[in-house]
Amino acid sequence: MSKRNLILLTIILVAIVIITFGFFYFYQPISQTGDTTEGTNFFANFLPFGGSKNTTPTNTTPPVDVSGYEQPVTETEISNAILKKVSGFPVAGFGVFMKERFKDVPTVVPTQPIEQDTTNTTQTTKSAVKPTPPPTEFAPALRYMDKVTGNIYQTFADKIDERKFSSTIIPKVYEAYFGNKGESVVMRYLKTDNKTIETFVGTLQKEYLGADLAGTNEVVGSFLPENISDMSVSFDSSKIFYLFSLADNATGITYSLQTNTKVQVFDSSFTEWLSFWPNNKIITVTTKPSANVPGYMYSINPDSKDFNKILGGINGLTTLTSPNGKMVLYGDNNLSLSIFNTDTKNSNLIGIKTLPEKCVWGATSDVIYCAVPSLINQAQYPDSWYQGEVSFSDKIWKVDIKSGNTTMILDPILIEGGENIDAIKLTLDENQNYLFFVNKKDSYLWELSLK
């Protein structure tokens, strides 16, 4: 081979090598989604730090797993749900009150003060800008007690943000009642002998707008008599009514959460009562129900101490009186619900089956919200439900008292994030925008937006 041909062949081989090197080094295949991906050739391994290209994918759509796995619900999706779990733990009880807070307002960039030239002088003055206080609003808030520790937590209803309020530890609180606009709490628990019921009335530290109490507050207060058998909070949450045994009789006492004053308003040789305090004129007491025992309901006037019969002779009787005191929602051992008019003495059956304990009246006595079991098995009611032998899966219904219409507004199991719920302790906020309840199955606190 001539020298000239050898040189030409060498040049061609070098050119081929350069072209091949450039092809593999600069070429990047296109992925199925249109994104560029790094090459997996031997040059990339040989020069691991050579590339400086941005390999962050531009398509942020999450991959779809064909196995059927679904991504967890995001925080935004949960916050927009109509039904929300409020507490992160089982609660002994809760209270609803209106609490002041700063309003959310758009941030405004401050402007420089306007300079003005004064007459007959060369000095420059700045116009005074009077500061305005930030706007505030009152919103429904909740306080509730951890069943295990006795610690109190709180949050606003529209913005669930569970924050610890108190650090006082009282293990295994069975019942908690909040009153006095959330500033008082009544705790009920067993003493170390596991027989004696202790009842403690505590005062909570007052909150001030903008202050952060950091969850270190102590609950201070005093004890009520031992073995209180029943308790209810007044309609305005300023007082409580409780029953306890004294000389083999049931004694009823009203107790002011604001002044700590006690007044005896009731005394009976019969000791098994359940109480309710719907307005300032009456406290109702109903005999503890059983499926095969006729029940009776009476009213007590806390001022005059008059004692009058309202209903009687109904097996398994349970009751819930309207705020105006003119109607009584009552149930029997078949879980049939009726409304008794205290003026006309007439009863009307309504088209749902549940217990009055699973209902709440609207503030103007024109509507009732109830948790209604989807399925009711044969059992001794209400005994089997009280004793935990039967548990329900409820739907939320609304009853219009004037028209008699009943409407199902929610099936919790069908809502994203919902569960089987056996609802108790139903409560409305002041403006009836929210319905709160506790799931009897696990004692967690929930809220349902009615707006």
Secondary structure as the mmCIF struct_conf table of DSSP 4:
data_model
#
loop_
_struct_conf.conf_type_id
_struct_conf.id
_struct_conf.beg_label_comp_id
_struct_conf.beg_label_asym_id
_struct_conf.beg_label_seq_id
_struct_conf.end_label_comp_id
_struct_conf.end_label_asym_id
_struct_conf.end_label_seq_id
HELX_RH_AL_P HELX_RH_AL_P1 LYS A 3 PHE A 26
HELX_LH_PP_P HELX_LH_PP_P1 PRO A 29 PRO A 29
STRN STRN1 ILE A 30 ILE A 30
HELX_LH_PP_P HELX_LH_PP_P2 SER A 31 SER A 31
TURN_TY1_P TURN_TY1_P1 GLN A 32 THR A 33
BEND BEND1 GLY A 34 GLY A 34
STRN STRN2 THR A 36 THR A 36
BEND BEND2 ASN A 41 ASN A 41
HELX_RH_AL_P HELX_RH_AL_P2 PHE A 42 PHE A 46
BEND BEND3 LEU A 47 LEU A 47
TURN_TY1_P TURN_TY1_P2 PRO A 48 PHE A 49
BEND BEND4 THR A 58 THR A 58
HELX_LH_PP_P HELX_LH_PP_P3 THR A 61 ASP A 65
TURN_TY1_P TURN_TY1_P3 VAL A 66 SER A 67
HELX_LH_PP_P HELX_LH_PP_P4 GLN A 71 THR A 74
HELX_RH_AL_P HELX_RH_AL_P3 GLU A 75 SER A 79
TURN_TY1_P TURN_TY1_P4 ASN A 80 ASN A 80
BEND BEND5 ILE A 82 ILE A 82
STRN STRN3 LEU A 83 LYS A 85
BEND BEND6 GLY A 88 PHE A 89
STRN STRN4 VAL A 91 PHE A 102
HELX_LH_PP_P HELX_LH_PP_P5 LYS A 103 ASP A 104
HELX_LH_PP_P HELX_LH_PP_P6 VAL A 109 ILE A 114
STRN STRN5 GLU A 115 ASP A 117
HELX_LH_PP_P HELX_LH_PP_P7 THR A 118 THR A 118
TURN_TY1_P TURN_TY1_P5 THR A 119 ASN A 120
STRN STRN6 THR A 124 LYS A 126
HELX_LH_PP_P HELX_LH_PP_P8 PRO A 133 PRO A 135
STRN STRN7 THR A 136 ASP A 146
TURN_TY1_P TURN_TY1_P6 LYS A 147 THR A 149
STRN STRN8 ILE A 152 PHE A 156
BEND BEND7 ALA A 157 LYS A 159
STRN STRN9 ARG A 163 LYS A 164
STRN STRN10 SER A 166 SER A 166
BEND BEND8 PRO A 171 LYS A 172
STRN STRN11 VAL A 173 GLY A 179
TURN_TY1_P TURN_TY1_P7 ASN A 180 GLU A 183
STRN STRN12 SER A 184 LEU A 190
TURN_TY1_P TURN_TY1_P8 THR A 192 ASP A 193
BEND BEND9 ASN A 194 LYS A 195
HELX_LH_PP_P HELX_LH_PP_P9 THR A 196 THR A 196
STRN STRN13 ILE A 197 THR A 203
HELX_LH_PP_P HELX_LH_PP_P10 LEU A 204 GLU A 207
TURN_TY1_P TURN_TY1_P9 LEU A 209 GLY A 210
TURN_TY1_P TURN_TY1_P10 ALA A 214 GLY A 215
STRN STRN14 ASN A 217 ASN A 217
HELX_LH_PP_P HELX_LH_PP_P11 GLU A 218 VAL A 219
STRN STRN15 VAL A 220 PHE A 223
BEND BEND10 GLU A 226 ASN A 227
STRN STRN16 ASP A 230 VAL A 233
TURN_TY1_P TURN_TY1_P11 PHE A 235 ASP A 236
BEND BEND11 SER A 237 SER A 238
STRN STRN17 LYS A 239 LEU A 246
TURN_TY1_P TURN_TY1_P12 ALA A 247 ASP A 248
STRN STRN18 ASN A 249 SER A 256
TURN_TY1_P TURN_TY1_P13 LEU A 257 THR A 259
STRN STRN19 LYS A 262 SER A 268
BEND BEND12 SER A 269 SER A 269
STRN STRN20 TRP A 273 ASN A 279
TURN_TY1_P TURN_TY1_P14 ASN A 280 LYS A 281
STRN STRN21 ILE A 282 THR A 287
HELX_LH_PP_P HELX_LH_PP_P12 LYS A 288 PRO A 289
STRN STRN22 SER A 290 SER A 290
TURN_TY1_P TURN_TY1_P15 ALA A 291 ASN A 292
STRN STRN23 VAL A 293 VAL A 293
STRN STRN24 PRO A 294 ILE A 300
TURN_TY1_P TURN_TY1_P16 PRO A 302 SER A 304
STRN STRN25 PHE A 307 ASN A 315
TURN_TY1_P TURN_TY1_P17 GLY A 316 GLY A 316
STRN STRN26 THR A 318 THR A 321
TURN_TY1_P TURN_TY1_P18 PRO A 323 ASN A 324
BEND BEND13 GLY A 325 LYS A 326
STRN STRN27 MET A 327 GLY A 331
TURN_TY1_P TURN_TY1_P19 ASN A 333 ASN A 334
STRN STRN28 SER A 336 ASN A 341
TURN_TY1_P TURN_TY1_P20 THR A 342 THR A 344
STRN STRN29 SER A 347 LYS A 353
HELX_RH_3T_P HELX_RH_3T_P1 PRO A 356 LYS A 358
STRN STRN30 CYS A 359 TRP A 361
TURN_TY1_P TURN_TY1_P21 ALA A 363 THR A 364
BEND BEND14 SER A 365 ASP A 366
STRN STRN31 VAL A 367 PRO A 373
BEND BEND15 SER A 374 SER A 374
BEND BEND16 GLN A 378 GLN A 378
TURN_TY1_P TURN_TY1_P22 TYR A 381 PRO A 382
HELX_RH_AL_P HELX_RH_AL_P4 ASP A 383 TYR A 386
TURN_TY1_P TURN_TY1_P23 GLN A 387 GLY A 388
BEND BEND17 GLU A 389 GLU A 389
STRN STRN32 ASP A 394 ASP A 400
TURN_TY1_P TURN_TY1_P24 ILE A 401 SER A 403
STRN STRN33 THR A 406 LEU A 410
HELX_RH_3T_P HELX_RH_3T_P2 PRO A 412 LEU A 414
BEND BEND18 ILE A 415 ILE A 415
TURN_TY1_P TURN_TY1_P25 GLU A 416 GLY A 417
STRN STRN34 ALA A 423 LEU A 428
TURN_TY1_P TURN_TY1_P26 GLU A 430 ASN A 431
BEND BEND19 GLN A 432 GLN A 432
STRN STRN35 TYR A 434 ASN A 439
TURN_TY1_P TURN_TY1_P27 LYS A 440 ASP A 442
STRN STRN36 LEU A 445 SER A 449
#
